[in-house]
């Protein structure tokens, strides 16, 4: 893809790092995709000119037979095989349950967790290291001090938070400010056309005030915003279909899909592309996180990243999806 046709780079919050505004989610690597197919998706994404990949130490511990670290290990093997490490801004996470005492945001576990991730990823640094979820049992100063040590050691470049409330994120920012410690530059929340209220009420204004970038997950609402779930019988279209139908298939959800249909027809796109383009147009959003299972899906997502919705389209989607 010619460089000129790609969307411009966006900064990771107030850090010196910047990325193309689309992030490839690594949750499927080692879960629904084996290593060979994962390599194909990773190659297609980077060869299309994109550079931002997000994973976590926990992916995919939920799958029978897995223990966590499968996604990181596949990405590390891909780095070794492809030589593309320096073409990627790499994000991973720590703090979610890995079994036993391997969880939380204590200095003890973060020191061990980062070494485990670096080994699996076969790299010497993590560009964006994120607290996967809040840990009320560990003082925030303790967490930020160990991140400071890792940054000084060159093992981590920028830090972020995932699944934090506005109150806890504000508290962490104040601790960083008062103690002279690194601050969270990025936030990873759930945010999409359907799930707007929780993020927009308090987190979005906080991120705007503080210059924090946002990389939302569930950008397609578990596939609902792709438009393939329109009636209860559609629950059989994927393993997660029953949950999607139960949560999203209601009058408001159908109103959102109808608005997507109209916008998609007018701009020559599909519903998933419209949902991603809407996210990319929202204040504070740096790069929506998206997953792909083959090269065709990567091409589809790349087209979404190039789609710029006009004011009329954005207003129609806003009205239909108003919380």
N, C-alpha and C positions, 0 to 999 in steps of 0.2 A: 504494500500500500504506500503510495507516495507520501512523504512527510507532510507536504502542504495540505493533504486531504484529512489529516488527523486533527482532532480537537486540541486546543492549546493546553499547555501544562498548567497545573494548579499547585500552589504550595501546600505542604503538609502543615497546616496551622501556621504558626509563626516561626517554623523551623526553616533551615536552609534547603531542605529537600523539597522536590516537586515531582509530580507524576502526571501522566495522562489521566483524564477523569473517568477511568473505568478500572475496577479492581477485580481480579480473578480470584474467586473464593476456592480455597483448597479443601473444603470439607468433603468433597466427593472422592478425592484421591485416597485409594486404599479402602474405600467403602463401596460405592457403586461403580468405580472405575479401577481396573487393575493397573499395574505399572506401565505397561505398553500403551494403553489408551490414555493414561494420564500424561505420558510424554508427548503424545500426539496433540493433546489439547494445549499443553504448556508451550510447545513449539509454535502452534498456530497462533496463540495469543501474542507471544513476543514477536514473532515474525510479521504480525499485522501492525506492529509499531507500538504496542502497549507494553507497560513496564511494571505494573503494580500487582503483587501477588500476596494474598493474605491466607494464613493458616493458623493453627494452634497446636500446642503439645497434645491436647486431648483428642484431636481428630485421628481415628474414629473409634474411640474406646467403646462406644455403644454397640458396635457390631459384634455378634458372637464370634469368639476366637481372637479378637483384637484386644490389645492392652493399652492403646494410645500411642501416639508418635508415628502412626503409619503414614499420614499425609506428609509430615516433615521428612520422613525417610525417603519417600518417593521424590519429593522436590530436591533433596540433597543428591540423590542418585542422578536426577536429571541435570543438576548443575555439573556434576562430574562428567557425565556423558556428553553434554552439549557445549560446555564452556561458556554458558550464557549468564553466569552469576553477576557479572558487572553490568549487564543490561537490565537488571531487575532491582526494583525497590522492594525489599523483602520485609513482610510484616508477619509476626507470630505472636502468640499469647501465652501467659502463664497464670495460674491461680485457680483454674477449674479442677474439679475432682479427678485425680489420676490414681486414686486408690490408696488406702492406708493414710499415712501422714503426708502424702504428696498432694497437697492442695493449699489454697490460701495465698496470702501475700506477705508472709513473714520473710525476714531477711534470710533465714536458713533455707527455706524452700526456693526462693527466687535464685539464690546463688547456685543451688543444685539444678534447678529447672533450666536456667540459661545454659549451663554447661551441657546438659542432656540435649537441649534443642540444637545448640551449635554442632554437636557431634552428629546428630541425625541429619541436619541440614548441610553438613560438610562445608561449612563456611566459617570465617573468622569473625563475622559481625552480623548483627540483626539491625536492619535499618529502622524499623518501628517495632518496639517491644511493648505489648499491651497487657494491662491488668485485665484478665478475662472477665472477672466479676468482682464486685466489692467484697471486702473482708472486714466486717465490723469488729472482729476479734484482734486485729493487728493495728497498732497505731499507724496512722498515715505517714507520720514522720519516719518511722522505721522503714516502710516500703519505699519512700522517696529517697532515703539515704542509701539504700542498697542500689537503687537505680542510678544514683549519682556515682557510686563506685564503679558500676558497670560502664557508664558513659566515659568516665575518666580512663578506664582500662581499654577503651576502644571496642568493647564487645557489643555495645548498644549505641545507637546514634540519637534516636528520638523515642520518647515514651508516650503511650496513649492509654485510654481507659475504655472498657466495654461494659455495657449493662450497668452503668452508674446512674443513680438518681441525681437530679439537679443539686439537691442539698449536699450530697456527698462529693460531687465533683467540685462544687464551690468551696467546700471545706478543704479538699486536697489542694486546690489552687491557692488558698490562703496560707496553708502550711508551707507550700513551696515558696511563696512570696516572703513570709515572715522569717523563714529559716535559711533562705538563700539556696534552695534546692531546685532540681529540675522540675518543671511543671508539665502536666499532661498537655501535649500539643494537639492531640486528636481524640475524638470520641467515636465509638462504634455502637450505635443504638439500633433498635428496630425502628424502621421508618419506611413507609410506602404510601401509595394513594389511599389505601384502606386504613392503615394504622398511622394516624396523624396526631391525634390529640395529645398523647403522652409526651411525644417529643416536642411538638410545637408550643405546648403550654409553658414550659419552664426551661427545658434544655436548649431549645433553639435560641431564645433571647440571651441565655447565659453564654452560649458559644459565640454569638455575634459580639457581645460586649468584650469577651476575653480573647477573641481572635483564634478560637479553636476550630480546627477543621473537622468535618464529619464524614465518616465512611459507613453509610447505613447498610445493615444486613436485612434479609428478607425483602429485597426490593420488589420482588414479584409476588409477595404474600404467599409463599410456598407454591407458586404456580398459578394461583387463582387469577392474577392480573394478566396472565397470558391469554385469557379468554377461553380456555378449554373446559372450564367447569361452569356450566350454565343451567343444569338441572340435576336433581338428586341422582339420577342414573349415571351421571358422569363421575361419580365417586370411584368407579372401577378403573378409571384411566391411569391411575398410578397407585403405588403402595400408600402414599400419604393422602390419597384422594378422599377417603371418608372424613378425615379430620378437616381437610380444606372445605368440603361441602358443609360440614356442620358449623364451622366458624364463620365462613364468608358468604355462603349462599343464602342471602336474605335481601330484603328490598333495597337497602343501601348498597350492598355489594353489586346487585344487578344494575342499579342506577350508574354505578361507576363503570361497569363493563360496557353499558350502552353508550356512555359518553366517550369511552375509549374507542368503541366501534366507529363513532362518527368522526372523531379526530383522525383515526388511522386511515379511514377511507379518503379523507380530504387531503392528507399529506403523503399518501402512498406508503404507509408503513403498516406494521402489525401491532397488536395490542401490547405485547411485551416491549417492543421498541418505544411505544408511546409512554409506557409506565416508567421506563428507565430515563427517557428524555425529560419527563416531568421532574423526576428526582434531581437530575443534573442541573435543572434550572432553579432549584430551591436555594434560598440563602444558607450559607455555611457549608453546603454539601460539596465535598472535594471529589469523591468518586464512589458511586454505588458499587457494592460488592455483588457480583453475579457469578453463577456457576455454569459450566458448560460440560457436556459429555461427549462432544465430537467436534470436528472442524466446522461443520455446517452451522452449529450453534455459535461457535466463536465468530464466524462471519456475520451472523445475525446480530450478535451483540455489538460488533464493530460498527454496523450500520446504525444501531441505536445511539452509539456514542457520537456519531456525526449528525444526528437528527436534532435540529434546533426548532422547538415549537414556538409559534408566534403567540402574541398576547391573547388573541381570540381562543386559541387552543388551550392555553394555560388557564384562562378564566373559566372555560367550559369544564375542564377537569376539576378545578378548585370548587366550583359550585356543586358538582355531582358528588364530590368526596368530602364535602364540608363535615367536620366532626359533629 
